[in-house]
């Protein structure tokens, strides 16, 4: 059974949402994924199964501050940190 809408239209709309800051792309293994940008957050991505988890900025603030100290890079309002590794399910 086909989709009741054009798939290309959905992806064009997601790209527009990304350009205007309503959504963000999450890059990882497999297909590109999108998230809503209303609440700032970072992501952890499992390189084994492709699972993506959100991490609240408050939980990462110390790490982001340390990265700024080490690199001099100040994360912008739309900044996102991606951490790659193996999730607990794939690590066992």
BELVEN-V786159 format. One record per residue. N is the residue number from 1. RES is the residue in one small letter. PHI is phi in whole degrees, 0 to 359 (999 if undefined). BURIAL is + if it has 9 or more other C-alpha atoms within 8 Angstrom, else -. Layout:
# BELVEN-V786159
n = <N,N>
res = <RES,RES>
phi = <PHI,PHI>
burial = <BURIAL,BURIAL>
This chain:
# BELVEN-V786159
n = <1,2,3,4,5,6,7,8,9,10,11,12,13,14,15,16,17,18,19,20,21,22,23,24,25,26,27,28,29,30,31,32,33,34,35,36,37,38,39,40,41,42,43,44,45,46,47,48,49,50,51,52,53,54,55,56,57,58,59,60,61,62,63,64,65,66,67,68,69,70,71,72,73,74,75,76,77,78,79,80,81,82,83,84,85,86,87,88,89,90,91,92>
res = <x,x,x,x,x,x,x,x,x,x,x,x,x,x,x,x,x,x,x,x,x,x,x,x,x,x,x,x,x,x,x,x,x,x,x,x,x,x,x,x,x,x,x,x,x,x,x,x,x,x,x,x,x,x,x,x,x,x,x,x,x,x,x,x,x,x,x,x,x,x,x,x,x,x,x,x,x,x,x,x,x,x,x,x,x,x,x,x,x,x,x,x>
phi = <999,281,285,281,215,282,300,297,296,299,292,297,296,298,295,295,302,294,299,267,89,277,220,218,273,247,268,192,296,86,291,296,241,233,229,282,264,289,240,299,199,246,225,245,237,279,286,274,256,85,299,242,239,279,231,299,302,303,286,250,302,295,295,295,299,294,298,299,299,286,249,82,277,258,296,280,299,263,294,218,254,249,248,253,179,240,288,299,292,273,277,269>
burial = <-,-,-,-,-,-,-,-,-,+,-,-,-,+,-,-,+,+,-,-,+,+,+,+,+,+,-,+,-,-,-,-,-,+,-,-,+,-,-,+,+,+,+,+,+,+,+,-,-,+,-,+,-,-,+,+,+,-,-,+,-,-,-,+,-,-,+,+,-,-,-,-,-,-,+,-,-,-,-,+,-,-,-,-,+,+,+,-,-,-,-,->
